Amino acid sequence: MRFDSVADLAGWALQHVRKPDGGLFTRDEMRREMLRMESKGALVLRRYPSGAVSIAEVRRGCL
């Protein structure tokens, strides 16, 4: 799936991912979490010249 931005990808992920305590992420928290997972190497985002992004790879079962 291809999204217009990391924020849009985060919006999609909000429907599928919960915090470890079972609570819900806000859209901004999810965007920061995705960028954190990318920086730690757990998530590989494919970035397009248009600014769009997609998930290229998920490592270590993070999602």
C-alpha positions as CSV (number, residue, x, y, z in Angstrom):
1,M,0.0,0.0,0.0
2,R,1.2,3.5,-0.8
3,F,0.4,6.5,1.3
4,D,0.8,10.2,0.6
5,S,2.9,10.8,3.8
6,V,4.1,9.1,7.0
7,A,1.2,10.8,8.7
8,D,-1.3,9.1,6.4
9,L,0.5,5.8,6.9
10,A,0.2,6.4,10.7
11,G,-3.5,7.1,10.3
12,W,-3.9,3.6,8.6
13,A,-1.8,2.0,11.3
14,L,-4.1,3.4,14.0
15,Q,-6.7,0.9,12.9
16,H,-4.4,-2.0,13.4
17,V,-2.0,-1.2,16.3
18,R,-2.5,-0.5,20.0
19,K,-0.1,0.6,22.7
20,P,1.4,-2.1,24.9
21,D,-1.1,-1.2,27.7
22,G,-4.0,-1.7,25.2
23,G,-4.7,2.1,24.8
24,L,-5.0,3.9,21.5
25,F,-2.3,6.0,19.9
26,T,-3.1,9.5,18.6
27,R,-2.2,10.1,15.0
28,D,0.8,12.2,16.0
29,E,2.0,9.5,18.5
30,M,1.7,6.8,15.8
31,R,3.7,9.0,13.3
32,R,6.5,9.4,15.9
33,E,6.4,5.7,16.7
34,M,6.8,4.8,13.0
35,L,9.7,7.1,12.6
36,R,11.2,5.7,15.8
37,M,10.8,2.1,14.6
38,E,12.4,3.2,11.3
39,S,15.4,4.7,13.0
40,K,15.8,1.5,15.1
41,G,15.7,-0.6,12.0
42,A,12.5,-2.4,12.9
43,L,10.6,-0.8,10.0
44,V,11.8,0.0,6.5
45,L,9.8,2.7,4.7
46,R,10.1,3.1,1.0
47,R,10.1,6.8,0.2
48,Y,9.1,8.0,-3.3
49,P,10.2,11.3,-4.9
50,S,6.6,12.6,-4.6
51,G,6.9,12.3,-0.8
52,A,4.7,9.2,-0.7
53,V,5.7,6.3,1.5
54,S,5.0,2.6,1.8
55,I,6.1,-0.1,4.2
56,A,9.0,-2.0,2.4
57,E,9.8,-4.4,5.3
58,V,8.8,-5.1,8.9
59,R,11.6,-6.7,11.0
60,R,11.4,-8.3,14.4
61,G,7.6,-8.5,14.4
62,C,7.0,-4.9,15.4
63,L,3.6,-4.6,13.8
